[in-house]
């Protein structure tokens, strides 16, 4: 059972209760679902910003500077820095914490590092649950920062209202972005370290690609914001673009439609996870092992076995 005292303190943005609640959702056990059920009536007011891109692009520095700007507007900010590696390595976790030390002491900012737990999309179910916790605690903005590795960054659209893709000039990431599907998920492109050689060429390449994208009046065309985050250059323009995108979603009646699509995908994922857990219980594993002895010599195909297992599951449902 989730203590009512924990829920009440969480809703009052008590930092210790927020941290404890995120630990509960990280555990992934039944208590996580129980907690989300209790707090969900208070979820939905926080605006969620996803920041992704390759390692070394400066995402943490941008998050740091953007948070400072939002705090000047007296907005509270919750940050989840997603480490795509093992939760025991400490590499990216420590790096994010060090770069955000100055805002970490701000009572209006809550920072939490989380592991992706092997999620291929870079964002696990626990991460989205943690965002709900920060939302229910009353944060005006929730920033989800994840390292883009291969296709892993694409999952961020399942959680963010505005998705920012951060690239740098010299690494050829603008070309890679076109291949990796980032062109489809980015609401805003940030070319960080724009004081380096090749910045203008990278911007031109991105603009050319964007111009070829089919669009109408209800299609948002991503802008390209040049920044030098280490010197706080261009962060104000980035913030304005985030607010402009938010307003566009509202004006085009796309905001709640987008969140509805995200909720639908999330529910499907929860159902699939629950079925998978039930299906491969000890009894399910024993049943599978029984059939394997018939698959190996060729008496049954894997498809026969899969259909048999599903039939048995439905009959016992």
Buried (B, 14 or more C-beta within 10 A) or exposed (E): EBEEEBBEBBBEBBEEBBEBBBEBBBEBEEBBBEBBEBBEEBBEEBBBBBBBBBEEBBBBBBBBBBBBBBBEEEBBBBBBBBBBBEBEEEEBBEBBBEBBEEBBEBEBBBBBBBBBBEBEBBBBBBBBBBBBBBBBBBBBBBBBBBBBBEEBBBBBBBBBBBBBBBBBBEBEBBBBBBEBEBBEBBBBBBBBBBEEEBBEEBBEBBEEBBEEEEEEEEEBEBBBBBBBBBEBBBBBBBBEBBEBBBEBBEEEEBBEEBBEEBEEEBEEEEEEEEEEEEBEEEEBEEBBEEBEEEBEEEEBEEEEBEEBBEEBBEEEE
